[in-house]
Amino acid sequence: LRLTAMLKAAKPEGVISVQRLVALLQRAAEVPGENVLPRRWLLLSPSQLLAFLAPFDPLRRRKVDWRRLLLALSETLLPPPSLDALLKLKASVSSSPFPLSHIPKPSSNALPLWFDARPAPLPDAAPDGEIVLRGRPWRAVKEVLVEAFSRPAQEEEEGGGGGGEEVDMEALLLYGCAGSTAAEGVEKACKILGDSSGEVDEELLQRIVGLGCSPESGKDSAKRAEAVGAALKEARGET
């Protein structure tokens, strides 16, 4: 959670330059006594960290989304979500009266993620007699993922009061769709967020394709939307 807090403080929307992310990871490893990152990360040079982050910047635009990095780190503790697991999560979210991208944080904490059924850590005695926990801290992983995709509630941002935080569960679902290829990820995303036949409208397709690109803002996002729209028109035989 400390790493998530550091990254959100630097770039709440998720997109951050590679150089700044390298500096933040090095700083996180240097925090004494907090275990934000393993101390062995201090042994990694900036060039090694850049190489580590390269898969998160496939188009080499020198920008990555740190939420993608957190999901990848969480998968060192647990397997990535299957299509069935994501469909079950989508069904649980869809039963909420709130829009998919504006789920109140307390409701999100109660949603069953794909690893909730795994056994909780159990206390055990170490050789020196100290009591330790055996197993993975799944609850902590869930807190990290929910926190990573949370933001001030829309009413609070617009000055309407109400406060609190909300979670963009659509983004969490989309990031969970990552596959070994971009086509695999898009296909999974369409099955999860599309209709019963897996079809999606143009606006949703733009969001899916945009997530698969190196994240940019403003003019570049508009260009991606324009390119997707042009491709759809060509596929439909329109001029």
Secondary structure, 3 states (H helix, E strand, C coil): CHHHHHHHHHCCCCEEEHHHHHHHHHHHHHCCCCCCCCHHHHHCCHHHHHHHHHHHCCCCCCEEEHHHHHHHHHCCCCCCCCHHHHHHHHHHHHCCCCCCCCEEHHHHHHCCCCCCCCCCCEEEECCCCCEEEECCCHHHHHHHHHHHCEEECHHHHCCCCCCCEEECHHHHHHHCCCCCCHHHHHHHHHHHHCCCCCCCCHHHHHHHHHHHCCCCCCHHHHHHHHHHHHHHHHHCCCC
